[in-house]
Amino acid sequence: MTADPRIDTTAVGSGRRSSGDSLAPVLWPSTTYEVDSVDDHRRMTGQPRTERYYSRFGSPTAGDFADAVAELEGAEAGLAFSSGMAAVTATVLGLCQQGDHVVVTRQLFSVSTALFALHCPRFGIDVTFVDGTDAEAIAAAAATRPTQLVFVETPANPTLSLVDIEAVAAIKGPITVVDSTFATPVVQRPLELGIDLVLHSATKGLAGHNDALLGVIAGERDVVDAVWAWNSVMGGTASPFDAWNGIRGIRTMPVRVRQQSATALHLAQFLESHPAVESVSYPFLPSHPQHELATRQMATGGVMVTFVLRGGAAAGRAFCESVALARLALSLGGPESLVSHPATIVGHLTPEERSALGIADGLIRYSVGLEHADDLEADLAQALDKAAAAEGAS
């Protein structure tokens, strides 16, 4: 192997520590493992990320998956979880305690927002929300008092706004965390820009086949081990079966993500020219308000495109129910193109709250799959015609 292999090479060769001479990932489904002596149990009880003990603490397959992500991110260590939200929750509660101050960007996955806004205060963790597009505001919020954690998501779900990763990394004192789910290591590598910990809902682009529920973090070993200590109590360890699928998905991730990103840019350009579309958000479009930042910290624009239809909620519903190739389903990053209507999903929020998050009534979230770009464009065109008709009828 070369001294500094490209990510494609790393993806194919990573996560093989427990596989022996098998080219395919090896599944270790056992919940418990036999040891030779009582002293082995004593030693393993205090060993972070131990694997052949009791699988709530970890398993060889989950360890291989975490190792693979750590290699892809250029990290000292990784840790796999039962879901992306298990990774977020364990990171926050593993690194923070009562009385700590946390700075979080407003542009977050809605369930992450619920964790910070509703549940952290119950544990005495003080949370300050700031505009993620304003790097100075993030730094200023962290400087108001001792801050334990700065947590950002970029690109953000669902509006695809960005956070300046280098600016966050430059904040002295707190542990900095980037949720990089929408990007994957193919698109951006936050640790190389100075961030302490990178996090993924690996259910999405990392595993990439809509068949594994996974979360993962990667970063400095001491920080990862602190999160592991909490997670072993919380019980959010990754299933060996899902981790096994995750390793398989990583093998093809660079090829998948680059192809999907190329198609996403093509579709974003098409959508920008369509009369039924009010606006398009895609980081590699020159019209994106943070285009310069995108080209500075991202290798591609990613697999997600969001756009606002002129006809509002009626047009959004008609579009989502009219696409033929894209599926009306949650999640992202898989081989099938998926579409959703965020305003309906967060319908429990008031119009003012949705507007503050950038979720317009006509907003569409589109995860670009591996179908041919021309076929997806044709599908978009016919669904947009029906959305425009719904606008006229409303």
Steps between C-alpha positions, in 0.01 A plus 500: 500500500621852425608725787201732456221314317198677354163456669388241241792275594445553872129416468578165334772400746367635831324322785661158449658445843260219592459350153812285478548387141134557403456765233139554606432658842462237771190513720552436872143463630576371849380696803764350729843338472683230690820598678785295646504640853312715748779756472411546133159630606658733752733640235227544239259674738718810506615490138338763275333370184560139605355255247511135608336545838127580490371665184333796675859619542583428135544222249774415251272587207395835647865565578600429141236741374616771739862437399405541134336837563795613711734414212281689253489805727868489596413447868674323788188306596136444415189371674184352346146548633154357446385813315606852413300639792666251735831647385379858559349420841800303625738771382313777681433308822840333498686828474271734696366513854270714713598865483686474168438744218452379143482706180290351221407624156129557430523322166481140623315178438169543682560213745844637590328832566255324731789345694666837556186707554283262705719238665837660574337756734352210700858390574612851591690554175463860381463531123547810287367486143668717235479554125731243343573719201653767728843379608556806718175437688605141574836617639338781698247265660780266607695791647223632725588243768693173532360270231536124495371418152435666165276285281431583135347325200626573149349479245190549712178303474288590309602841361864416410638806674866468595719562804857625461682197642841665531348793691333263747823301540683823589283552811722433800372305799193294412493163331382557142271253325382496137203291390619423147220259405398683182859511378675168581882496502491509120366857503672650807737395780443725803786353705749619239362852554564481875171367642526267802223254418306414182163327519283321243163341483664213313155371406527751215788534254762298687303173500320621192244227431205579730557178693707598806408718799831641621676797653872563534749749640871539427768715657765506771516177697449662842184679385360188331570293812312751718196464275539119506483502880158665488377296206582170669259606777241644262501180294521665160759264351468417130345170398763268346263435210462871420873559542565211261278666239672829575846362421368362172350839415826683568676293232305679224433833674747720309369384161138533610534844653691648208245367250208621711663840546550542125134417440394731783680794340337419165152490657561815703587687180186367333281597796645850509374562148147362553216754533322299774803528728546808714851422626757219512757427771804299398846593633678476164253726318647851462165632627546332841569783749799307639635371170853624570506323836364185338778486242756567773402220741312249282623282214153483339159649573374174647203279419220722635304770315229710658266733316194712566195475274306815419170335585572449868367203697250389234769490234739323737252225577411458132865478400588239764202286405567532124864393468531158340870414534574674828337338801300689760700388803718627782879465519762576235821382340373166370493371140137605451410867464277607790275801541329655802298808598667640816216741589266203543754298698546785750133590494501521881699824471326833452540679164729748675719223639520330161590831336778557754648165396471588131227240438266660250160345427616407150842365602596163348791289625641277226761230561656418165553131433682297238235510229603658168503879516287538186233267638489691827476831314204370300334381821555840660353675197174305500460535879566875479227532236255335741620721783439807284150375419433455874615858556255624237216301653562623853 
